[in-house]
Amino acid sequence: MIDLKNIENLVGNHIAPYIYNSKQFQAGKTPIYYSGPYWDNKEIEAAIDTFLNGKWITAGEKVYKFELAFSKRFEVKHSHMVNSGSSANLVLMAALKKRFKWDDGDEIIVSPVGFATTISVLYQHRLKPVFVDIEWNTLNFDINRIEEKITSKTKGIFVSPVLGNPPDMDRLKEIADRHGLLLIGDNCDSLGTKWDGKNLTDYYIAFSNSFYPAHHISTGEGGMVCTNDDELKKLFVSLSWWGRDCYCIGSANLLSCGTCGNRFDKWLENYDGVVDHKYVFSEMGYNLKPLDLQGAIGLVQLDKFDEIESNRKTSNEVISKIFTKNIEGVQVPNVLDKAEPCWFGTPFICEESGLKHKLVEYLESNKIQTRNYFAGNILLHSGYSFLDDYRKYPEANKVLDKVFFIGAAPHYTNNVFDYIESVIKNYYKTK
């Protein structure tokens, strides 16, 4: 057993490369990343301690504790950790299809603009993504156009708020309820976002989360899929654990009887012998388990979430004002009255495409990292072009020309803001 004090001495006074302070940051020399893990010694010590002294390498007791703590923090009954946010989307759609007996070819309404694995998981489960063009007010899909896309095959609406900024959830819920549809959440960019004082995720039958380094909390890689539905939770576990029927976790794996009390029994309908429940497969699943040390990191990150949320909101507010005050032809997406976004990034909409490309080039040359709003219209990309005709979505087609974002990161400090402001104020002087 290695003592935690020895681990602390080994780690030393570590400063993550994404964390800025007055001694480390050098204006014009230190890159300003659009995001990164908000870690310090505590995450590193927790990970090393779990790796060296923990009972499990793969998902075990620390992952289980993280799942319980995550559920409590975000007021949901069940949380199940997997190895990425994209895997969370994969398990989410597989479970929903099974749980609600959707047929191949059933339809899910979604925005054409966003991240690739919001869309790919639909096709991979033989569901049809039905696209609704975006509005320029919020950059979310245009709610006014949703009902014209609803058919007898429509089963749900997959909501993926733009960088944490939600659409009108009251109207979405009213449409969904009237047509008997499920609201499903890709919450990977929106952890902590609220609508009308409630967690945005309260509106969803189930939702995904991502713990990639750029996201609100990070476990290195990792994701979570959540629901209040007991049957969905069972499917989440089975599908991400090879499709097996057994649901034992942690030390329950060591019990001869298992959690169910009859681990060795006649489990197979067409076989009369005794079978170990751990090797009974009720689904065709995957192996999407995280490492237990990632659960340990997640527990530390949850303790910091209030600080992370506050810092992200501050970063977005300060940076938005810097740009809109100093650059003509730049605006930020509208935030609806009931929305309280917890920002993933700070998005900007440019009146002209030339302005977007000039600003991106200028910022990158000054070590301020930028990002497109992900794929733009996903139908412009060769891997997705067969799903629909991109020309049917003229507003989405403008995204790559007019929209970009920079960070709303929790680790930005006043010296970072001051540098960004000085760069922006000098923009016209360089032209």
C-alpha positions as CSV (number, residue, x, y, z in Angstrom):
1,M,0.0,0.0,0.0
2,I,1.4,3.4,-1.0
3,D,0.6,6.2,1.4
4,L,-1.3,9.2,0.0
5,K,1.4,11.5,1.5
6,N,4.0,9.9,-0.8
7,I,1.7,10.5,-3.8
8,E,1.4,14.2,-2.8
9,N,5.2,14.5,-2.6
10,L,5.5,12.7,-6.0
11,V,3.0,15.1,-7.6
12,G,4.5,18.2,-6.1
13,N,3.0,21.6,-6.8
14,H,1.6,20.7,-10.2
15,I,0.2,23.5,-12.4
16,A,-1.8,22.2,-15.4
17,P,-1.0,23.8,-18.7
18,Y,-4.5,25.1,-19.0
19,I,-4.4,27.0,-15.7
20,Y,-3.2,30.6,-15.9
21,N,-1.7,32.7,-13.2
22,S,0.3,35.9,-13.0
23,K,3.6,34.1,-12.9
24,Q,2.9,31.7,-15.7
25,F,1.0,33.7,-18.2
26,Q,3.0,35.8,-20.7
27,A,0.9,37.9,-23.0
28,G,1.4,37.0,-26.7
29,K,3.5,34.0,-25.8
30,T,1.3,31.7,-23.7
31,P,-1.4,30.1,-25.8
32,I,-5.0,30.8,-24.7
33,Y,-6.7,27.4,-25.2
34,Y,-10.5,27.5,-25.8
35,S,-10.8,25.0,-22.9
36,G,-9.1,22.4,-20.9
37,P,-9.5,20.4,-17.7
38,Y,-9.8,22.5,-14.6
39,W,-7.5,20.3,-12.6
40,D,-5.0,20.8,-9.8
41,N,-3.2,18.4,-7.5
42,K,-6.4,16.9,-6.1
43,E,-7.4,15.2,-9.4
44,I,-4.0,13.9,-10.0
45,E,-3.6,12.5,-6.5
46,A,-7.1,10.9,-6.6
47,A,-6.2,9.2,-9.9
48,I,-2.8,7.9,-8.8
49,D,-4.2,6.8,-5.4
50,T,-7.0,4.9,-7.1
51,F,-4.7,3.4,-9.7
52,L,-2.1,2.2,-7.1
53,N,-4.3,1.5,-4.1
54,G,-7.8,0.9,-5.5
55,K,-9.6,-2.4,-5.6
56,W,-10.4,-2.1,-9.3
57,I,-8.7,-1.0,-12.5
58,T,-11.8,-0.8,-14.7
59,A,-15.1,0.6,-13.4
60,G,-15.6,-0.2,-9.8
61,E,-16.3,1.5,-6.5
62,K,-15.1,5.0,-7.4
63,V,-17.1,5.0,-10.6
64,Y,-20.1,3.9,-8.7
65,K,-19.6,6.7,-6.1
66,F,-19.2,9.2,-8.9
67,E,-22.5,8.0,-10.5
68,L,-24.3,8.4,-7.2
69,A,-22.8,11.9,-6.6
70,F,-23.6,13.0,-10.1
71,S,-27.2,11.9,-9.8
72,K,-27.5,13.8,-6.5
73,R,-25.9,17.0,-7.9
74,F,-28.0,17.1,-11.1
75,E,-31.2,15.7,-9.5
76,V,-31.7,12.6,-11.6
77,K,-32.5,9.1,-10.4
78,H,-29.9,7.1,-12.4
79,S,-26.5,7.9,-13.8
80,H,-24.3,5.4,-15.6
81,M,-20.7,6.2,-16.6
82,V,-19.2,5.2,-19.9
83,N,-15.9,5.9,-21.7
84,S,-17.0,9.0,-23.6
85,G,-19.8,11.4,-24.4
86,S,-20.1,9.9,-27.9
87,S,-20.5,6.4,-26.3
88,A,-23.1,7.9,-24.0
89,N,-25.1,9.0,-27.1
90,L,-24.6,5.5,-28.6
91,V,-26.0,3.8,-25.5
92,L,-28.7,6.4,-25.1
93,M,-30.2,5.7,-28.5
94,A,-29.8,1.9,-28.3
95,A,-31.6,1.8,-25.0
96,L,-34.4,4.1,-26.1
97,K,-35.1,2.1,-29.2
98,K,-35.2,-1.1,-27.2
99,R,-37.2,0.3,-24.3
100,F,-39.9,2.0,-26.5
101,K,-40.0,-0.7,-29.2
102,W,-39.1,1.6,-32.0
103,D,-38.8,0.1,-35.5
104,D,-36.0,0.4,-38.0
105,G,-36.7,3.6,-40.0
106,D,-38.5,5.4,-37.2
107,E,-37.6,9.1,-37.1
108,I,-35.8,11.4,-34.7
109,I,-35.9,15.2,-35.2
110,V,-32.5,16.9,-34.8
111,S,-30.5,20.0,-35.9
112,P,-28.2,19.6,-38.9
113,V,-25.6,21.8,-37.1
114,G,-23.6,20.5,-34.2
115,F,-21.3,17.6,-33.3
116,A,-21.1,14.5,-35.5
117,T,-21.9,11.9,-32.9
118,T,-25.3,13.5,-32.2
119,I,-26.3,12.3,-35.7
120,S,-24.2,9.2,-36.3
121,V,-25.8,7.2,-33.4
122,L,-29.2,7.6,-35.0
123,Y,-28.1,6.0,-38.3
124,Q,-26.0,3.4,-36.5
125,H,-29.2,2.2,-34.8
126,R,-31.2,2.2,-38.0
127,L,-33.2,5.3,-37.0
128,K,-33.7,8.1,-39.5
129,P,-32.5,11.6,-38.5
130,V,-34.9,14.2,-39.7
131,F,-33.3,17.6,-39.9
132,V,-34.8,21.0,-39.0
133,D,-33.0,24.1,-40.2
134,I,-31.6,26.6,-37.7
135,E,-32.6,30.1,-36.7
136,W,-30.0,32.8,-36.5
137,N,-31.5,34.2,-33.3
138,T,-30.1,31.4,-31.1
139,L,-28.4,29.1,-33.7
140,N,-30.6,26.3,-32.4
141,F,-33.1,24.4,-34.7
142,D,-36.1,26.6,-35.6
143,I,-38.9,25.4,-33.4
144,N,-41.4,27.0,-35.9
145,R,-40.4,24.4,-38.5
146,I,-40.5,21.3,-36.3
147,E,-44.2,20.4,-36.7
148,E,-44.0,20.3,-40.5
149,K,-41.4,17.5,-40.1
150,I,-43.4,15.3,-37.8
151,T,-44.9,12.2,-39.3
152,S,-46.4,8.9,-38.1
153,K,-42.9,7.6,-37.7
154,T,-41.6,10.4,-35.6
155,K,-40.6,9.2,-32.1
156,G,-38.6,11.9,-30.5
157,I,-36.8,15.2,-30.7
158,F,-33.0,15.1,-29.9
159,V,-32.1,18.5,-28.4
160,S,-28.5,19.6,-28.6
161,P,-28.3,23.2,-27.2
162,V,-25.7,25.5,-28.9
163,L,-22.7,25.6,-26.6
164,G,-25.0,25.4,-23.6
165,N,-27.6,27.9,-24.8
166,P,-31.0,26.2,-24.9
167,P,-34.0,26.7,-27.2
168,D,-37.5,27.4,-25.9
169,M,-38.1,24.3,-23.8
170,D,-41.7,25.3,-23.0
171,R,-42.6,25.3,-26.7
172,L,-40.6,22.1,-27.3
173,K,-42.4,20.3,-24.5
174,E,-45.8,21.5,-25.7
175,I,-45.1,20.2,-29.2
176,A,-43.7,16.9,-27.9
177,D,-46.6,16.3,-25.5
178,R,-49.2,17.1,-28.2
179,H,-47.7,14.7,-30.7
180,G,-46.7,12.0,-28.2
181,L,-43.0,12.4,-28.7
182,L,-40.0,12.0,-26.3
183,L,-37.6,14.9,-25.6
184,I,-34.1,13.5,-25.5
185,G,-31.0,15.5,-24.5
186,D,-27.5,15.6,-25.9
187,N,-26.3,17.4,-22.8
188,C,-22.6,17.2,-23.6
189,D,-22.2,21.0,-24.0
190,S,-24.9,22.0,-21.5
191,L,-24.0,20.6,-18.1
192,G,-25.4,22.9,-15.5
193,T,-27.7,24.9,-17.9
194,K,-31.1,25.7,-16.5
195,W,-34.5,26.6,-17.9
196,D,-37.1,28.5,-15.9
197,G,-35.1,27.8,-12.7
198,K,-34.9,24.0,-13.3
199,N,-32.2,21.8,-14.6
200,L,-32.5,21.7,-18.4
201,T,-32.2,18.0,-18.2
202,D,-35.5,17.8,-16.2
203,Y,-37.3,18.0,-19.6
204,Y,-35.7,14.9,-21.1
205,I,-36.6,11.2,-20.8
206,A,-32.9,10.6,-20.8
207,F,-29.7,12.5,-21.6
208,S,-26.0,12.2,-22.3
209,N,-23.0,14.0,-20.8
210,S,-19.3,14.3,-21.8
211,F,-16.2,14.5,-19.6
212,Y,-13.8,15.2,-22.5
213,P,-11.1,17.7,-21.5
214,A,-12.9,20.6,-23.2
215,H,-16.2,20.0,-21.3
216,H,-17.6,21.5,-18.1
217,I,-16.0,18.8,-16.0
218,S,-13.4,16.4,-17.2
219,T,-12.2,12.9,-16.3
220,G,-9.8,12.9,-19.2
221,E,-12.2,10.9,-21.3
222,G,-15.5,9.8,-20.1
223,G,-19.3,10.3,-20.3
224,M,-22.5,9.7,-18.5
225,V,-26.0,8.7,-19.5
226,C,-28.8,9.6,-17.2
227,T,-32.5,8.9,-16.7
228,N,-35.3,8.6,-14.2
229,D,-36.6,5.5,-15.9
230,D,-35.7,2.3,-14.2
231,E,-35.9,0.1,-17.3
232,L,-33.7,2.5,-19.3
233,K,-31.1,2.3,-16.6
234,K,-31.0,-1.5,-16.8
235,L,-30.5,-1.2,-20.6
236,F,-27.7,1.4,-20.2
237,V,-25.8,-1.0,-18.0
238,S,-26.3,-4.1,-20.1
239,L,-25.5,-2.4,-23.4
240,S,-22.3,-0.8,-22.2
241,W,-21.2,-4.0,-20.4
242,W,-21.0,-6.3,-23.4
243,G,-24.8,-6.8,-23.4
244,R,-24.8,-9.2,-20.4
245,D,-27.7,-9.6,-18.1
246,C,-25.7,-9.4,-14.9
247,Y,-25.7,-6.0,-13.2
248,C,-23.2,-6.7,-10.3
249,I,-20.8,-3.9,-9.6
250,G,-17.8,-3.5,-7.3
251,S,-17.5,-6.0,-4.5
252,A,-20.7,-7.7,-5.5
253,N,-18.8,-9.3,-8.3
254,L,-17.0,-11.4,-5.6
255,L,-20.1,-12.8,-4.0
256,S,-20.8,-16.4,-5.0
257,C,-24.6,-15.6,-5.1
258,G,-24.2,-12.2,-6.8
259,T,-26.5,-9.2,-6.3
260,C,-29.5,-11.1,-7.6
261,G,-29.1,-13.9,-5.1
262,N,-29.0,-16.7,-7.6
263,R,-26.0,-16.1,-9.8
264,F,-25.7,-19.8,-10.7
265,D,-29.0,-20.9,-12.0
266,K,-30.9,-22.1,-15.1
267,W,-30.8,-18.8,-16.9
268,L,-31.1,-19.9,-20.5
269,E,-34.5,-20.9,-21.9
270,N,-33.1,-23.5,-24.3
271,Y,-30.5,-24.9,-22.1
272,D,-31.4,-27.0,-19.0
273,G,-28.1,-26.7,-17.2
274,V,-26.9,-24.2,-14.6
275,V,-25.2,-21.1,-16.0
276,D,-23.2,-18.3,-14.4
277,H,-25.4,-15.2,-14.7
278,K,-22.2,-13.1,-15.4
279,Y,-22.1,-14.9,-18.8
280,V,-25.7,-14.5,-19.9
281,F,-26.2,-12.0,-22.7
282,S,-29.6,-10.5,-23.0
283,E,-28.6,-7.7,-25.5
284,M,-26.1,-7.3,-28.3
285,G,-23.9,-4.7,-26.6
286,Y,-20.5,-3.1,-26.4
287,N,-17.6,-2.7,-24.0
288,L,-17.8,1.0,-23.0
289,K,-16.5,0.9,-19.4
290,P,-14.4,3.7,-18.0
291,L,-11.5,3.2,-15.6
292,D,-12.1,3.5,-11.9
293,L,-9.5,6.3,-11.6
294,Q,-11.7,8.3,-13.9
295,G,-14.5,8.0,-11.3
296,A,-12.1,9.3,-8.7
297,I,-11.3,12.3,-10.8
298,G,-15.0,12.9,-11.4
299,L,-15.7,13.0,-7.7
300,V,-13.1,15.8,-7.3
301,Q,-14.5,17.7,-10.3
302,L,-18.0,17.6,-8.8
303,D,-16.7,19.3,-5.7
304,K,-15.5,22.2,-8.0
305,F,-18.6,22.4,-10.2
306,D,-20.1,25.5,-8.6
307,E,-16.8,27.3,-9.1
308,I,-16.5,26.0,-12.7
309,E,-20.1,27.1,-13.5
310,S,-19.5,30.6,-12.1
311,N,-16.2,31.0,-13.9
312,R,-17.6,29.9,-17.2
313,K,-20.5,32.4,-17.0
314,T,-18.0,35.2,-16.1
315,S,-15.7,34.3,-19.0
316,N,-18.5,34.3,-21.5
317,E,-19.9,37.6,-20.2
318,V,-16.5,39.4,-20.3
319,I,-15.4,38.1,-23.6
320,S,-18.7,38.7,-25.3
321,K,-18.6,42.4,-24.2
322,I,-15.0,42.7,-25.5
323,F,-15.9,41.6,-29.0
324,T,-19.3,43.3,-29.4
325,K,-17.9,46.6,-28.1
326,N,-14.9,46.7,-30.3
327,I,-15.7,44.8,-33.5
328,E,-18.3,46.0,-35.9
329,G,-20.6,43.4,-37.5
330,V,-20.2,40.9,-34.6
331,Q,-23.0,39.7,-32.4
332,V,-23.7,37.0,-29.9
333,P,-26.6,34.5,-30.0
334,N,-29.7,35.6,-28.1
335,V,-30.4,34.1,-24.7
336,L,-34.0,33.5,-24.1
337,D,-35.6,35.0,-20.9
338,K,-36.0,31.7,-19.1
339,A,-32.6,30.4,-20.0
340,E,-29.5,30.3,-17.7
341,P,-26.8,28.8,-19.9
342,C,-23.7,27.2,-18.4
343,W,-21.5,28.1,-21.4
344,F,-19.3,25.6,-23.2
345,G,-17.7,28.4,-25.3
346,T,-18.3,32.0,-26.3
347,P,-20.0,32.0,-29.8
348,F,-20.0,34.9,-32.3
349,I,-22.1,35.5,-35.4
350,C,-20.5,37.6,-38.1
351,E,-22.6,39.6,-40.5
352,E,-20.2,38.8,-43.3
353,S,-18.3,35.6,-44.0
354,G,-15.1,37.5,-44.7
355,L,-15.1,39.0,-41.3
356,K,-15.3,35.6,-39.6
357,H,-12.3,34.2,-41.5
358,K,-10.3,37.4,-40.9
359,L,-11.0,37.3,-37.2
360,V,-10.2,33.6,-36.9
361,E,-6.9,34.1,-38.7
362,Y,-6.1,37.2,-36.5
363,L,-6.9,35.5,-33.2
364,E,-5.0,32.3,-34.0
365,S,-1.9,34.4,-35.0
366,N,-2.1,36.0,-31.6
367,K,-2.3,32.6,-29.8
368,I,-6.0,32.9,-29.0
369,Q,-7.5,29.5,-30.0
370,T,-10.7,29.4,-32.0
371,R,-13.2,26.8,-33.1
372,N,-15.8,26.5,-35.8
373,Y,-19.2,25.8,-34.5
374,F,-18.2,22.1,-34.9
375,A,-19.2,20.6,-38.3
376,G,-21.5,23.4,-39.5
377,N,-24.1,21.7,-41.6
378,I,-23.1,18.0,-41.1
379,L,-24.7,17.2,-44.5
380,L,-21.8,19.1,-46.2
381,H,-19.4,16.4,-45.0
382,S,-18.8,13.3,-47.0
383,G,-19.5,10.9,-44.2
384,Y,-23.0,12.2,-43.7
385,S,-24.0,13.7,-47.1
386,F,-26.1,10.6,-48.0
387,L,-28.5,11.3,-45.2
388,D,-30.2,14.3,-46.9
389,D,-29.6,17.1,-49.4
390,Y,-27.6,19.9,-47.7
391,R,-29.2,22.5,-50.1
392,K,-32.5,22.1,-48.2
393,Y,-31.0,23.8,-45.2
394,P,-29.8,27.2,-46.3
395,E,-29.4,28.7,-42.9
396,A,-27.3,25.8,-41.6
397,N,-25.1,26.2,-44.7
398,K,-24.0,29.7,-43.5
399,V,-22.6,28.5,-40.2
400,L,-19.1,27.7,-41.4
401,D,-18.9,31.1,-43.1
402,K,-20.3,33.2,-40.2
403,V,-20.0,31.5,-36.8
404,F,-17.0,30.7,-34.6
405,F,-16.4,30.5,-30.9
406,I,-13.5,31.0,-28.5
407,G,-13.3,29.8,-24.9
408,A,-15.6,30.4,-21.9
409,A,-13.1,28.5,-19.9
410,P,-13.2,28.3,-16.1
411,H,-9.4,28.9,-15.8
412,Y,-9.3,32.4,-17.5
413,T,-8.1,35.1,-15.2
414,N,-8.0,38.9,-15.5
415,N,-4.6,38.8,-17.2
416,V,-6.1,36.6,-19.9
417,F,-9.1,38.9,-20.3
418,D,-6.8,41.9,-20.5
419,Y,-4.7,40.3,-23.2
420,I,-7.8,39.3,-25.3
421,E,-9.1,42.9,-25.0
422,S,-5.8,44.4,-26.1
423,V,-5.7,42.1,-29.1
424,I,-9.3,42.9,-30.1
425,K,-8.7,46.6,-29.7
426,N,-5.8,46.4,-32.1
427,Y,-7.7,44.5,-34.7
428,Y,-8.4,47.5,-37.0
429,K,-4.9,48.8,-36.6
430,T,-3.6,45.7,-38.3
431,K,-5.9,46.0,-41.3
